[in-house]
Amino acid sequence: MNAHILKSLPDFLAVLSLDEEPMGLFYTDQRPFEGFSPKPIDLPTREKEVRNEID
């Protein structure tokens, strides 16, 4: 990235009311060669909360 863009980036983020640079994502039907993703986990539900099964 060139120096002019880096110098003006904090002012641009302030105009957008952002504390940090946004992260970009994209979706595709093909798995990336060197990509990563979170491991699947058992998500909390209302029923589990009622049964007090959520820590």
Buried (B, 14 or more C-beta within 10 A) or exposed (E): EEEEEEEEEEEEBEEEEEEEEEEEEEEEEEEEEEEEEEEEEEEEEEEEEEEEEEE
